Structures are given as structure tokens and as C-alpha cells.
Amino acid sequence: MLEAAKAWARRLKREVHAVWIAARDPRTPWLVRLLALAVAAYALSPIDLIPDFVPVLGYLDDLLIVPLGLWLVLRLVPAAVLAEARAAAAAAASRPSSLAGAAAIVALWLGAAVLLLWWLWPAGA
């Protein structure tokens, strides 16, 4: 059962990436692009509509909103665009991830947080 859940999560991640790629394709209608960008952004965002600490409802949005949004976008994106986006997402998933790239992103976020704290911290304190 755990392996099935992991496989579903990998498929879901690959589909979100494919939707992101399809949203940037000029052959995708603009309204579908907006919906695809919203679904991909929500799926990848650490901020949820309903916070995870809310009992039951916190995880319900992750289990319902993302898959239903993906389903809707996948039905609306043109088939040729979706096939190319899925192929690109599968190719990207097979590439090795870069530990140095991840470290650079974390360093950028930490630097931004330090600058924000420095900017917000009262000068006289």
C-alpha cells in the first residue's frame, strides 16, 4: 500500500510539472493557461488554502483540490501540447538533481530572510 501511495505521489508530481510546462506553451488557450498556472502554483506552494494543522480539513484540500484541479486542467489542455509537456516532464524527472543547485536556492532564501529581518528590525533596538 505504501508503494502504491509513493507511485501515486510521483505520478502527481510529474503531472504537476507537465501542467506547468503546458501552461507556458503558446498553443494552450489563455484561460486554460491561467487555470494551469494557478493549479501548479497551488500544488507547489507551501501555503495552503486550509492550513494542515486544522484537523481533517487541513489535508482534505491537498487530497481533493490538487487532484481535481489537475484533472480539470488535463482535460482542457490540447492533446498535442499535453503529450509534449508530459514527455518533457518525464525527461526532467529522469535527470539527476543537483545538490549544489539546491544549496544555492536555500542560500538565496536565507539571504532574503536576513535582509528582510535587517530591514524590518528597529534601528534603536
WOPE-V750262 format. One record per pair of residues at least 24 apart in sequence whose ideal C-beta (glycine too) atoms are under 10 Angstrom apart, sorted by the first residue. I is the first residue (numbers start at 1). J is the second residue. D is the distance in whole Angstrom. If there is no record, write none. Layout:
i: <I;I>
j: <J;J>
d: <D;D>
This chain:
i: <8;10;12;12;12;12;13;13;13;13;14;14;14;14;14;15;15;15;15;15;15;15;15;15;15;15;15;15;16;16;16;16;16;16;16;16;16;16;17;17;17;17;17;17;17;17;17;18;18;18;18;18;18;18;18;18;18;18;18;18;18;18;18;19;19;19;19;19;19;19;19;19;19;20;20;20;20;21;21;21;21;21;21;21;21;21;21;22;22;22;22;22;22;22;22;22;22;22;22;22;23;23;23;23;24;25;25;25;25;25;25;25;25;26;27;27;27;27;27;28;28;28;28;28;28;28;29;29;29;29;31;32;32;32;32;32;32;32;33;33;33;35;35;35;35;35;36;36;36;36;36;36;36;36;37;38;38;39;39;39;39;39;39;39;39;39;39;40;40;40;40;42;42;43;43;43>
j: <67;93;43;66;67;70;43;44;89;93;86;89;90;92;93;39;40;43;66;67;70;71;73;74;82;85;86;89;40;41;42;43;44;66;69;70;73;89;43;44;85;86;88;89;90;92;93;70;73;74;77;81;82;83;84;85;86;87;88;89;90;92;93;43;69;70;73;74;77;82;85;86;89;44;85;88;89;77;81;82;84;85;86;87;88;89;92;73;74;76;77;78;81;82;83;84;85;86;88;89;73;77;81;85;85;77;78;80;81;82;84;85;88;81;77;78;80;81;84;73;76;77;78;81;82;85;76;77;78;81;76;72;73;75;76;77;78;81;73;76;77;69;72;73;76;77;69;70;72;73;74;76;77;85;73;69;73;65;66;67;68;69;70;71;72;73;74;66;69;70;73;66;69;67;69;70>
d: <9;8;8;7;7;7;9;9;9;8;7;5;6;9;6;10;10;9;10;9;5;9;9;7;10;9;8;8;6;10;9;5;7;8;10;7;10;8;10;9;8;9;8;4;9;6;7;9;10;8;9;10;7;9;9;4;5;9;7;4;8;10;10;8;9;6;5;7;7;9;7;10;9;8;8;10;8;10;9;9;8;4;8;9;5;6;8;8;9;10;5;8;5;6;10;8;4;9;9;9;8;8;10;9;9;8;9;10;5;9;7;7;10;9;9;6;7;5;9;10;9;6;7;6;9;9;8;9;8;10;8;9;7;10;5;6;8;9;10;10;9;8;7;6;7;9;9;9;9;5;9;8;7;9;9;8;9;9;7;10;9;4;6;10;8;5;10;10;9;9;8;7;7;9;8;7>
